[in-house]
Amino acid sequence: MVDAIFLKSKYRGVLMIAVSKDGNNNIFPLAFGIADSENNESYNSFFNQLRNAIRVREQLSILSDRHPAIANAITNIYPDCQHGICIYHTEKNLRKRYFSNVVLSLFYNATTAYKRTKFYTFMDDTEKVDKVAAEYLKEEEPKRWACLFHTNRRYNMLTTNNVESMNAILRKARQQSILRLIDYILNKLQR
């Protein structure tokens, strides 16, 4: 799972974070990076460093929000990786644009369906309820957000909540200078 948070100190920028889950289902930080902004160049650099650290893994899946620079970097650096998008962020966009509890329920059911007939039934029902919401969902390939079409091991991870948890831990520290932020991260990881 990959995300970034904005730095609030004198030197603005972003802290990029990659996390996973260990065998005990705990959050396991993989990499941190500091860049001037979320853009293609910074994410390419971040994913290059991540690749140097963890190499290429078979059946690798990376989950993120819909930021285009993340998608571009994954395509460039990990071409065989499957890039999934966080359903929480997608649901939030649906709620903001097309608020309807029926659409949200149908979206969640389509996301977690394991049979094609069920998935297409939920998508057809979404179109009947709200054509605009259905078109929004079709902007992304189902393999990026629906479990059924995600061919690599996703381990039923549908959201980037784990990286968001790491962001929450670092929320106050991001107001410090970059060196103090790095010290804070190292101290947190060594506990």
Secondary structure, 3 states (H helix, E strand, C coil): CEEEEEECCCCCEEEEEEEEECCCCCEEEEEEEEECCCCHHHHHHHHHHHHHHHCCCCCCEEEECCCHHHHHHHHHHCCCCEEEECHHHHHHHHHHHHCCHHHHHHHHHHHHCCCHHHHHHHHHHHHHHCHHHHHHHHCCCHHHCCHHHCCCCCCCCCCCHHHHHHHHHHCCHHHCCHHHHHHHHHHHHCC
